[in-house]
Amino acid sequence: MSQQSNTRPKVPEGKARFYKTKQMEPNEKGFVGYQTIWDTLQKETEYKTPKRP
């Protein structure tokens, strides 16, 4: 049987509706993680005091 390679293939950046994922570099143990970057789900506006009646 053939041996499995020690390197992981480079995965392209993933894009979904609310987030993006990127492949991170392997650490000293060889673990390859994925970074999740969330988009803003709501807008934040400055508070204005209401008018007095």
C-alpha distance matrix in Angstrom:
0.0 3.8 6.6 9.4 12.6 15.6 18.2 19.4 20.7 24.5 26.0 29.5 32.5 33.1 36.6 38.1 41.8 42.6 39.9 37.4 34.0 32.6 29.3 30.2 28.7 26.2 28.0 27.4 24.8 22.8 24.3 25.2 28.3 30.4 34.1 36.4 39.7 42.2 45.1 48.6 49.4 53.1 55.8 58.0 61.6 64.4 66.8 70.3 73.2 74.8 78.3 81.1 83.1
3.8 0.0 3.8 6.6 9.2 12.5 14.8 16.3 17.5 21.3 23.1 26.5 29.7 30.5 34.2 36.0 39.7 40.5 37.6 34.9 31.5 29.8 26.5 27.3 25.7 23.3 25.3 24.8 22.6 20.3 22.0 22.6 25.9 27.9 31.6 34.0 37.2 39.9 42.6 46.2 47.2 51.0 53.5 55.6 59.2 62.0 64.5 68.0 71.0 72.6 76.1 79.0 81.1
6.6 3.8 0.0 3.8 6.4 9.2 11.9 13.8 15.7 19.4 21.4 25.0 28.0 29.0 32.7 34.6 38.3 38.8 35.8 33.0 29.5 27.6 24.1 24.5 22.6 20.0 21.8 21.1 18.9 16.7 18.7 19.6 23.0 25.3 29.0 31.6 34.9 37.7 40.6 44.1 45.3 49.0 51.4 53.4 57.0 59.6 62.1 65.7 68.6 70.4 73.9 76.8 79.0
9.4 6.6 3.8 0.0 3.8 6.6 9.0 10.3 12.3 16.0 17.8 21.5 24.4 25.3 29.1 30.9 34.6 35.0 32.0 29.2 25.7 23.8 20.4 20.9 19.4 16.8 18.9 18.7 16.5 13.9 15.5 16.1 19.4 21.6 25.3 27.9 31.1 33.9 36.8 40.4 41.5 45.2 47.6 49.6 53.2 55.9 58.4 61.9 64.9 66.7 70.1 73.0 75.2
12.6 9.2 6.4 3.8 0.0 3.8 5.6 7.8 9.8 13.4 15.8 19.4 22.3 23.8 27.6 29.8 33.5 33.8 30.6 27.5 24.0 21.7 18.2 18.5 16.6 14.3 16.6 16.5 15.0 12.0 14.0 14.2 17.8 20.0 23.4 26.3 29.3 32.4 35.2 38.8 40.2 43.8 46.0 47.9 51.4 54.0 56.7 60.2 63.2 65.1 68.6 71.6 73.9
15.6 12.5 9.2 6.6 3.8 0.0 3.8 6.7 9.8 12.8 15.4 19.1 21.5 23.1 26.9 29.2 32.8 32.7 29.3 26.3 22.6 20.1 16.4 16.0 13.7 11.1 13.0 12.7 11.3 8.4 10.9 11.6 15.3 17.9 21.3 24.4 27.4 30.6 33.6 37.1 38.7 42.2 44.3 46.0 49.5 51.9 54.5 58.1 61.1 63.2 66.6 69.5 72.0
18.2 14.8 11.9 9.0 5.6 3.8 0.0 3.8 6.6 9.2 12.1 15.6 18.1 20.1 23.9 26.4 30.1 30.0 26.6 23.4 19.8 17.1 13.4 13.3 11.1 9.3 12.1 12.8 12.1 8.5 10.5 9.9 13.5 15.7 18.8 21.9 24.7 28.0 30.8 34.3 36.1 39.6 41.6 43.3 46.7 49.2 51.9 55.4 58.5 60.6 64.0 67.0 69.4
19.4 16.3 13.8 10.3 7.8 6.7 3.8 0.0 3.8 6.5 8.7 12.4 14.9 16.5 20.3 22.7 26.4 26.5 23.1 20.0 16.4 14.0 10.4 11.1 9.9 8.8 12.1 13.8 12.9 9.1 9.6 8.0 11.1 12.7 16.0 18.8 21.6 24.8 27.6 31.1 32.8 36.3 38.4 40.3 43.8 46.4 49.1 52.5 55.6 57.6 61.0 64.0 66.3
20.7 17.5 15.7 12.3 9.8 9.8 6.6 3.8 0.0 3.8 6.2 9.6 12.7 14.6 18.3 21.0 24.8 25.3 22.0 18.7 15.5 13.1 10.1 11.8 11.3 11.3 15.0 17.1 16.5 12.7 12.8 10.3 12.7 13.2 16.2 18.7 21.1 24.2 26.5 30.2 31.9 35.4 37.4 39.6 42.9 45.7 48.5 51.9 55.1 56.9 60.2 63.3 65.6
24.5 21.3 19.4 16.0 13.4 12.8 9.2 6.5 3.8 0.0 3.8 6.6 9.5 12.0 15.6 18.7 22.3 22.7 19.4 15.8 12.8 10.1 7.6 9.6 9.7 11.0 14.8 17.4 17.5 13.8 13.5 10.3 11.8 11.5 13.9 16.3 18.2 21.5 23.5 27.3 29.1 32.6 34.4 36.5 39.8 42.5 45.4 48.7 52.0 53.8 57.1 60.3 62.6
26.0 23.1 21.4 17.8 15.8 15.4 12.1 8.7 6.2 3.8 0.0 3.8 6.6 8.4 12.2 15.0 18.7 19.3 16.2 12.7 9.9 8.0 6.5 9.7 11.1 12.6 16.3 19.3 19.1 15.5 14.2 10.7 11.1 9.8 12.1 13.8 15.8 18.7 20.7 24.4 26.0 29.6 31.5 33.9 37.2 40.1 42.9 46.2 49.5 51.1 54.3 57.6 59.7
29.5 26.5 25.0 21.5 19.4 19.1 15.6 12.4 9.6 6.6 3.8 0.0 3.8 6.3 9.5 12.9 16.4 17.3 14.3 10.8 8.9 7.4 7.7 11.1 13.1 15.3 18.9 22.1 22.2 18.8 17.4 13.6 13.3 11.1 12.3 13.3 14.5 17.1 18.5 22.3 24.0 27.4 29.2 31.7 34.8 37.7 40.7 43.9 47.2 48.8 51.9 55.2 57.3
32.5 29.7 28.0 24.4 22.3 21.5 18.1 14.9 12.7 9.5 6.6 3.8 0.0 3.8 6.6 10.1 13.5 13.9 10.8 7.1 5.8 5.0 7.1 10.5 13.3 15.9 19.1 22.7 22.9 19.9 17.9 14.1 12.8 9.8 9.9 10.2 10.9 13.4 14.7 18.5 20.3 23.7 25.4 27.9 31.0 34.0 36.9 40.1 43.4 45.0 48.2 51.5 53.6
33.1 30.5 29.0 25.3 23.8 23.1 20.1 16.5 14.6 12.0 8.4 6.3 3.8 0.0 3.8 6.7 10.4 11.2 8.5 5.5 5.0 6.6 9.0 12.5 15.7 17.9 20.9 24.5 24.3 21.4 18.9 15.3 13.4 10.0 10.2 9.4 10.3 11.9 13.2 17.0 18.2 21.7 23.9 26.6 29.8 33.0 35.8 38.9 42.1 43.5 46.7 49.9 51.9
36.6 34.2 32.7 29.1 27.6 26.9 23.9 20.3 18.3 15.6 12.2 9.5 6.6 3.8 0.0 3.8 6.9 8.2 6.4 4.6 6.6 9.2 12.2 15.4 18.8 21.2 23.9 27.7 27.6 24.8 22.2 18.6 16.3 12.7 12.0 10.0 9.7 10.3 10.7 14.3 15.3 18.7 20.8 23.8 26.9 30.2 32.9 35.9 39.2 40.4 43.5 46.8 48.6
38.1 36.0 34.6 30.9 29.8 29.2 26.4 22.7 21.0 18.7 15.0 12.9 10.1 6.7 3.8 0.0 3.8 5.7 5.4 6.1 8.5 11.8 14.8 17.8 21.4 23.5 26.0 29.7 29.3 26.8 23.8 20.4 17.8 14.2 13.4 10.6 10.4 9.7 9.9 13.1 13.1 16.7 19.3 22.4 25.6 29.0 31.5 34.5 37.6 38.5 41.7 44.8 46.5
41.8 39.7 38.3 34.6 33.5 32.8 30.1 26.4 24.8 22.3 18.7 16.4 13.5 10.4 6.9 3.8 0.0 3.8 6.1 8.3 11.4 14.9 18.1 20.9 24.5 26.7 29.0 32.7 32.4 30.1 26.9 23.7 20.8 17.2 15.8 12.5 11.5 9.6 8.6 11.0 10.3 13.7 16.4 19.7 22.7 26.3 28.6 31.5 34.5 35.3 38.3 41.5 43.1
42.6 40.5 38.8 35.0 33.8 32.7 30.0 26.5 25.3 22.7 19.3 17.3 13.9 11.2 8.2 5.7 3.8 0.0 3.8 7.3 10.5 14.0 17.3 19.6 23.4 25.6 27.4 31.2 31.0 29.0 25.7 22.7 19.5 15.9 13.9 10.3 8.8 6.1 5.4 7.8 7.4 11.1 13.9 16.9 20.2 23.7 25.9 29.0 32.0 33.1 36.3 39.4 41.2
39.9 37.6 35.8 32.0 30.6 29.3 26.6 23.1 22.0 19.4 16.2 14.3 10.8 8.5 6.4 5.4 6.1 3.8 0.0 3.8 6.8 10.3 13.6 15.8 19.5 21.8 23.7 27.5 27.4 25.4 22.2 19.1 15.9 12.3 10.2 6.7 5.5 4.3 5.5 8.9 9.9 13.5 16.0 18.6 22.0 25.2 27.7 30.9 34.0 35.4 38.7 41.8 43.8
37.4 34.9 33.0 29.2 27.5 26.3 23.4 20.0 18.7 15.8 12.7 10.8 7.1 5.5 4.6 6.1 8.3 7.3 3.8 0.0 3.8 6.8 10.4 12.8 16.4 19.0 21.2 25.0 25.1 22.8 20.0 16.6 13.7 10.0 8.2 5.8 5.2 6.5 8.0 11.8 13.4 16.8 18.9 21.3 24.7 27.7 30.5 33.7 36.9 38.4 41.7 44.9 47.0
34.0 31.5 29.5 25.7 24.0 22.6 19.8 16.4 15.5 12.8 9.9 8.9 5.8 5.0 6.6 8.5 11.4 10.5 6.8 3.8 0.0 3.8 6.8 9.5 13.1 15.4 17.7 21.5 21.5 19.1 16.2 12.8 10.1 6.3 5.5 4.6 6.2 8.8 11.2 14.8 16.5 20.0 22.1 24.3 27.7 30.6 33.3 36.7 39.8 41.5 44.8 47.9 50.1
32.6 29.8 27.6 23.8 21.7 20.1 17.1 14.0 13.1 10.1 8.0 7.4 5.0 6.6 9.2 11.8 14.9 14.0 10.3 6.8 3.8 0.0 3.8 6.3 9.8 12.5 15.1 18.8 19.2 16.7 14.3 10.7 8.6 5.5 5.1 6.7 8.2 11.5 13.9 17.5 19.6 22.9 24.6 26.6 29.9 32.6 35.4 38.8 42.0 43.9 47.2 50.3 52.7
29.3 26.5 24.1 20.4 18.2 16.4 13.4 10.4 10.1 7.6 6.5 7.7 7.1 9.0 12.2 14.8 18.1 17.3 13.6 10.4 6.8 3.8 0.0 3.8 6.8 9.0 12.0 15.6 15.9 13.1 11.0 7.2 6.2 4.5 6.3 9.1 11.4 14.8 17.4 21.0 23.0 26.4 28.2 30.0 33.4 35.9 38.7 42.2 45.3 47.3 50.6 53.7 56.1
30.2 27.3 24.5 20.9 18.5 16.0 13.3 11.1 11.8 9.6 9.7 11.1 10.5 12.5 15.4 17.8 20.9 19.6 15.8 12.8 9.5 6.3 3.8 0.0 3.8 6.5 8.9 12.6 13.5 11.2 9.4 6.2 5.4 5.4 6.5 10.2 12.3 16.0 18.8 22.1 24.4 27.5 29.1 30.5 33.9 36.1 38.9 42.4 45.5 47.7 51.1 54.1 56.7
28.7 25.7 22.6 19.4 16.6 13.7 11.1 9.9 11.3 9.7 11.1 13.1 13.3 15.7 18.8 21.4 24.5 23.4 19.5 16.4 13.1 9.8 6.8 3.8 0.0 3.8 6.5 9.8 11.3 8.9 8.4 6.1 7.3 8.8 10.2 13.9 16.0 19.7 22.5 25.6 28.1 31.2 32.6 33.8 37.1 39.2 42.0 45.5 48.6 51.0 54.3 57.3 60.0
26.2 23.3 20.0 16.8 14.3 11.1 9.3 8.8 11.3 11.0 12.6 15.3 15.9 17.9 21.2 23.5 26.7 25.6 21.8 19.0 15.4 12.5 9.0 6.5 3.8 0.0 3.8 6.8 7.6 5.1 5.2 4.4 7.1 10.0 12.1 15.8 18.5 22.0 25.1 28.2 30.4 33.5 35.2 36.4 39.8 41.9 44.5 48.1 51.1 53.4 56.9 59.7 62.4
28.0 25.3 21.8 18.9 16.6 13.0 12.1 12.1 15.0 14.8 16.3 18.9 19.1 20.9 23.9 26.0 29.0 27.4 23.7 21.2 17.7 15.1 12.0 8.9 6.5 3.8 0.0 3.8 5.5 5.2 5.6 6.8 8.7 11.9 13.6 17.3 19.8 23.2 26.5 29.3 31.5 34.5 36.2 37.0 40.4 42.2 44.7 48.3 51.1 53.6 57.1 59.8 62.6
27.4 24.8 21.1 18.7 16.5 12.7 12.8 13.8 17.1 17.4 19.3 22.1 22.7 24.5 27.7 29.7 32.7 31.2 27.5 25.0 21.5 18.8 15.6 12.6 9.8 6.8 3.8 0.0 3.8 5.5 7.5 9.9 12.2 15.6 17.4 21.0 23.6 27.0 30.3 33.0 35.2 38.2 39.8 40.4 43.8 45.5 47.9 51.6 54.3 56.9 60.4 63.0 65.9
24.8 22.6 18.9 16.5 15.0 11.3 12.1 12.9 16.5 17.5 19.1 22.2 22.9 24.3 27.6 29.3 32.4 31.0 27.4 25.1 21.5 19.2 15.9 13.5 11.3 7.6 5.5 3.8 0.0 3.8 5.7 9.1 11.6 15.3 17.6 21.1 24.1 27.2 30.7 33.5 35.3 38.5 40.4 41.2 44.7 46.6 48.9 52.6 55.2 57.7 61.2 63.8 66.5
22.8 20.3 16.7 13.9 12.0 8.4 8.5 9.1 12.7 13.8 15.5 18.8 19.9 21.4 24.8 26.8 30.1 29.0 25.4 22.8 19.1 16.7 13.1 11.2 8.9 5.1 5.2 5.5 3.8 0.0 3.8 6.3 9.7 13.2 15.9 19.4 22.5 25.7 29.1 32.1 33.9 37.2 39.2 40.3 43.9 46.0 48.4 52.0 54.9 57.1 60.7 63.4 66.0
24.3 22.0 18.7 15.5 14.0 10.9 10.5 9.6 12.8 13.5 14.2 17.4 17.9 18.9 22.2 23.8 26.9 25.7 22.2 20.0 16.2 14.3 11.0 9.4 8.4 5.2 5.6 7.5 5.7 3.8 0.0 3.8 6.4 10.0 13.0 16.2 19.5 22.5 26.0 28.9 30.6 33.9 36.0 37.2 40.8 43.0 45.3 49.0 51.7 53.9 57.5 60.2 62.7
25.2 22.6 19.6 16.1 14.2 11.6 9.9 8.0 10.3 10.3 10.7 13.6 14.1 15.3 18.6 20.4 23.7 22.7 19.1 16.6 12.8 10.7 7.2 6.2 6.1 4.4 6.8 9.9 9.1 6.3 3.8 0.0 3.8 7.0 10.1 13.4 16.5 19.7 23.0 26.2 27.9 31.3 33.4 34.8 38.4 40.7 43.2 46.8 49.7 51.8 55.3 58.1 60.6
28.3 25.9 23.0 19.4 17.8 15.3 13.5 11.1 12.7 11.8 11.1 13.3 12.8 13.4 16.3 17.8 20.8 19.5 15.9 13.7 10.1 8.6 6.2 5.4 7.3 7.1 8.7 12.2 11.6 9.7 6.4 3.8 0.0 3.8 6.7 9.8 13.2 16.2 19.6 22.7 24.3 27.7 29.8 31.2 34.8 37.2 39.6 43.2 46.0 48.1 51.7 54.5 56.9
30.4 27.9 25.3 21.6 20.0 17.9 15.7 12.7 13.2 11.5 9.8 11.1 9.8 10.0 12.7 14.2 17.2 15.9 12.3 10.0 6.3 5.5 4.5 5.4 8.8 10.0 11.9 15.6 15.3 13.2 10.0 7.0 3.8 0.0 3.8 6.5 9.8 12.9 16.1 19.4 21.0 24.4 26.6 28.2 31.8 34.3 36.8 40.4 43.3 45.3 48.8 51.7 54.0
34.1 31.6 29.0 25.3 23.4 21.3 18.8 16.0 16.2 13.9 12.1 12.3 9.9 10.2 12.0 13.4 15.8 13.9 10.2 8.2 5.5 5.1 6.3 6.5 10.2 12.1 13.6 17.4 17.6 15.9 13.0 10.1 6.7 3.8 0.0 3.8 6.5 9.9 13.1 16.2 18.2 21.4 23.3 24.8 28.3 30.7 33.3 36.9 39.8 41.9 45.4 48.3 50.7
36.4 34.0 31.6 27.9 26.3 24.4 21.9 18.8 18.7 16.3 13.8 13.3 10.2 9.4 10.0 10.6 12.5 10.3 6.7 5.8 4.6 6.7 9.1 10.2 13.9 15.8 17.3 21.0 21.1 19.4 16.2 13.4 9.8 6.5 3.8 0.0 3.8 6.4 9.8 12.9 14.6 18.0 20.1 21.8 25.4 28.1 30.5 34.0 37.0 38.9 42.3 45.3 47.6
39.7 37.2 34.9 31.1 29.3 27.4 24.7 21.6 21.1 18.2 15.8 14.5 10.9 10.3 9.7 10.4 11.5 8.8 5.5 5.2 6.2 8.2 11.4 12.3 16.0 18.5 19.8 23.6 24.1 22.5 19.5 16.5 13.2 9.8 6.5 3.8 0.0 3.8 6.7 9.8 12.1 15.2 17.0 18.7 22.2 24.8 27.5 30.9 34.0 35.9 39.3 42.4 44.8
42.2 39.9 37.7 33.9 32.4 30.6 28.0 24.8 24.2 21.5 18.7 17.1 13.4 11.9 10.3 9.7 9.6 6.1 4.3 6.5 8.8 11.5 14.8 16.0 19.7 22.0 23.2 27.0 27.2 25.7 22.5 19.7 16.2 12.9 9.9 6.4 3.8 0.0 3.8 6.5 8.4 11.7 13.8 15.7 19.3 22.2 24.7 28.1 31.2 32.8 36.2 39.3 41.5
45.1 42.6 40.6 36.8 35.2 33.6 30.8 27.6 26.5 23.5 20.7 18.5 14.7 13.2 10.7 9.9 8.6 5.4 5.5 8.0 11.2 13.9 17.4 18.8 22.5 25.1 26.5 30.3 30.7 29.1 26.0 23.0 19.6 16.1 13.1 9.8 6.7 3.8 0.0 3.8 6.2 9.1 10.9 13.4 16.7 19.9 22.5 25.7 28.9 30.5 33.7 36.9 39.0
48.6 46.2 44.1 40.4 38.8 37.1 34.3 31.1 30.2 27.3 24.4 22.3 18.5 17.0 14.3 13.1 11.0 7.8 8.9 11.8 14.8 17.5 21.0 22.1 25.6 28.2 29.3 33.0 33.5 32.1 28.9 26.2 22.7 19.4 16.2 12.9 9.8 6.5 3.8 0.0 3.8 5.7 7.3 9.6 13.1 16.3 18.8 22.0 25.2 26.7 30.0 33.1 35.3
49.4 47.2 45.3 41.5 40.2 38.7 36.1 32.8 31.9 29.1 26.0 24.0 20.3 18.2 15.3 13.1 10.3 7.4 9.9 13.4 16.5 19.6 23.0 24.4 28.1 30.4 31.5 35.2 35.3 33.9 30.6 27.9 24.3 21.0 18.2 14.6 12.1 8.4 6.2 3.8 0.0 3.8 7.1 9.9 13.3 16.7 18.7 21.8 24.7 25.8 29.1 32.1 34.0
53.1 51.0 49.0 45.2 43.8 42.2 39.6 36.3 35.4 32.6 29.6 27.4 23.7 21.7 18.7 16.7 13.7 11.1 13.5 16.8 20.0 22.9 26.4 27.5 31.2 33.5 34.5 38.2 38.5 37.2 33.9 31.3 27.7 24.4 21.4 18.0 15.2 11.7 9.1 5.7 3.8 0.0 3.8 6.6 9.8 13.3 15.1 18.1 21.0 22.0 25.3 28.4 30.3
55.8 53.5 51.4 47.6 46.0 44.3 41.6 38.4 37.4 34.4 31.5 29.2 25.4 23.9 20.8 19.3 16.4 13.9 16.0 18.9 22.1 24.6 28.2 29.1 32.6 35.2 36.2 39.8 40.4 39.2 36.0 33.4 29.8 26.6 23.3 20.1 17.0 13.8 10.9 7.3 7.1 3.8 0.0 3.8 6.4 10.1 12.4 15.2 18.4 19.7 22.8 26.1 28.2
58.0 55.6 53.4 49.6 47.9 46.0 43.3 40.3 39.6 36.5 33.9 31.7 27.9 26.6 23.8 22.4 19.7 16.9 18.6 21.3 24.3 26.6 30.0 30.5 33.8 36.4 37.0 40.4 41.2 40.3 37.2 34.8 31.2 28.2 24.8 21.8 18.7 15.7 13.4 9.6 9.9 6.6 3.8 0.0 3.8 6.9 9.2 12.4 15.6 17.4 20.7 23.8 26.3
61.6 59.2 57.0 53.2 51.4 49.5 46.7 43.8 42.9 39.8 37.2 34.8 31.0 29.8 26.9 25.6 22.7 20.2 22.0 24.7 27.7 29.9 33.4 33.9 37.1 39.8 40.4 43.8 44.7 43.9 40.8 38.4 34.8 31.8 28.3 25.4 22.2 19.3 16.7 13.1 13.3 9.8 6.4 3.8 0.0 3.8 6.4 9.1 12.6 14.3 17.4 20.7 23.2
64.4 62.0 59.6 55.9 54.0 51.9 49.2 46.4 45.7 42.5 40.1 37.7 34.0 33.0 30.2 29.0 26.3 23.7 25.2 27.7 30.6 32.6 35.9 36.1 39.2 41.9 42.2 45.5 46.6 46.0 43.0 40.7 37.2 34.3 30.7 28.1 24.8 22.2 19.9 16.3 16.7 13.3 10.1 6.9 3.8 0.0 3.8 6.4 10.0 12.4 15.4 18.5 21.5
66.8 64.5 62.1 58.4 56.7 54.5 51.9 49.1 48.5 45.4 42.9 40.7 36.9 35.8 32.9 31.5 28.6 25.9 27.7 30.5 33.3 35.4 38.7 38.9 42.0 44.5 44.7 47.9 48.9 48.4 45.3 43.2 39.6 36.8 33.3 30.5 27.5 24.7 22.5 18.8 18.7 15.1 12.4 9.2 6.4 3.8 0.0 3.8 6.6 9.3 12.5 15.4 18.4
70.3 68.0 65.7 61.9 60.2 58.1 55.4 52.5 51.9 48.7 46.2 43.9 40.1 38.9 35.9 34.5 31.5 29.0 30.9 33.7 36.7 38.8 42.2 42.4 45.5 48.1 48.3 51.6 52.6 52.0 49.0 46.8 43.2 40.4 36.9 34.0 30.9 28.1 25.7 22.0 21.8 18.1 15.2 12.4 9.1 6.4 3.8 0.0 3.8 6.3 9.1 12.1 15.2
73.2 71.0 68.6 64.9 63.2 61.1 58.5 55.6 55.1 52.0 49.5 47.2 43.4 42.1 39.2 37.6 34.5 32.0 34.0 36.9 39.8 42.0 45.3 45.5 48.6 51.1 51.1 54.3 55.2 54.9 51.7 49.7 46.0 43.3 39.8 37.0 34.0 31.2 28.9 25.2 24.7 21.0 18.4 15.6 12.6 10.0 6.6 3.8 0.0 3.8 6.6 8.9 12.3
74.8 72.6 70.4 66.7 65.1 63.2 60.6 57.6 56.9 53.8 51.1 48.8 45.0 43.5 40.4 38.5 35.3 33.1 35.4 38.4 41.5 43.9 47.3 47.7 51.0 53.4 53.6 56.9 57.7 57.1 53.9 51.8 48.1 45.3 41.9 38.9 35.9 32.8 30.5 26.7 25.8 22.0 19.7 17.4 14.3 12.4 9.3 6.3 3.8 0.0 3.8 6.4 9.1
78.3 76.1 73.9 70.1 68.6 66.6 64.0 61.0 60.2 57.1 54.3 51.9 48.2 46.7 43.5 41.7 38.3 36.3 38.7 41.7 44.8 47.2 50.6 51.1 54.3 56.9 57.1 60.4 61.2 60.7 57.5 55.3 51.7 48.8 45.4 42.3 39.3 36.2 33.7 30.0 29.1 25.3 22.8 20.7 17.4 15.4 12.5 9.1 6.6 3.8 0.0 3.8 6.4
81.1 79.0 76.8 73.0 71.6 69.5 67.0 64.0 63.3 60.3 57.6 55.2 51.5 49.9 46.8 44.8 41.5 39.4 41.8 44.9 47.9 50.3 53.7 54.1 57.3 59.7 59.8 63.0 63.8 63.4 60.2 58.1 54.5 51.7 48.3 45.3 42.4 39.3 36.9 33.1 32.1 28.4 26.1 23.8 20.7 18.5 15.4 12.1 8.9 6.4 3.8 0.0 3.8
83.1 81.1 79.0 75.2 73.9 72.0 69.4 66.3 65.6 62.6 59.7 57.3 53.6 51.9 48.6 46.5 43.1 41.2 43.8 47.0 50.1 52.7 56.1 56.7 60.0 62.4 62.6 65.9 66.5 66.0 62.7 60.6 56.9 54.0 50.7 47.6 44.8 41.5 39.0 35.3 34.0 30.3 28.2 26.3 23.2 21.5 18.4 15.2 12.3 9.1 6.4 3.8 0.0
